Amino acid sequence: MQLCGITKQQLDQLAVTCFHEKWSNRTQLKIIRMARTIADLAGTKDITDTAIEEAISWKKETTQAQQPNPS
């Protein structure tokens, strides 16, 4: 299955990560869109593993930044 240049393995990796992080399906779509943008900026036709990993790391950073600091 090809969806905007993403492979089944990449989708599976993303699904596992989202399950562990308790992220919604909506978040998965946002990560795919972000990875597509990263791949476009890199000049690649398909979404690369690196683009997926970078999009996931961006999401993790924003999630951590939004959590309140325990005082």
C-alpha positions in Angstrom: 0.0 0.0 0.0 1.4 3.4 -1.0 0.0 6.4 0.6 1.7 9.7 -0.2 5.0 7.9 -0.6 5.0 6.1 2.8 5.6 2.4 3.1 3.8 -0.2 5.1 6.8 -0.6 7.4 6.9 3.1 8.1 3.2 3.1 8.9 3.7 0.2 11.2 6.6 1.9 12.9 4.5 5.0 13.4 1.6 3.0 14.7 3.8 1.3 17.3 5.3 4.6 18.4 1.9 6.3 18.6 0.5 3.4 20.7 3.4 3.7 23.2 3.1 7.4 23.4 -0.7 7.3 23.6 -1.1 9.5 20.6 -4.3 9.6 18.6 -4.9 8.7 14.9 -5.2 12.4 14.3 -1.7 12.9 15.6 -0.5 10.1 13.3 -1.9 12.0 10.3 -0.1 15.2 11.5 3.2 13.3 11.8 2.7 11.9 8.3 2.0 15.4 6.9 5.1 16.7 8.8 7.2 13.9 7.4 6.0 14.6 3.9 7.0 18.2 4.3 10.4 17.2 5.6 10.9 14.9 2.6 9.8 17.6 0.2 12.3 20.0 1.7 15.0 17.4 1.4 14.0 16.9 -2.3 13.0 13.3 -2.1 10.0 11.8 -3.9 9.0 9.4 -1.1 8.9 9.9 2.7 12.2 8.5 4.1 12.7 6.8 7.4 14.7 9.8 8.5 11.8 12.1 7.7 9.5 9.9 9.8 12.0 9.8 12.7 12.5 13.6 12.5 8.7 14.2 12.6 8.3 11.9 15.6 11.1 13.6 17.4 9.5 17.0 16.7 6.2 15.7 18.1 7.9 14.3 21.2 9.6 17.7 21.8 6.4 19.6 21.6 4.6 17.1 23.8 7.3 17.4 26.5 7.2 21.1 26.3 3.5 21.2 26.9 3.6 19.1 30.0 3.7 21.0 33.3 6.9 20.9 35.3 6.5 19.1 38.7 7.3 21.5 41.4 
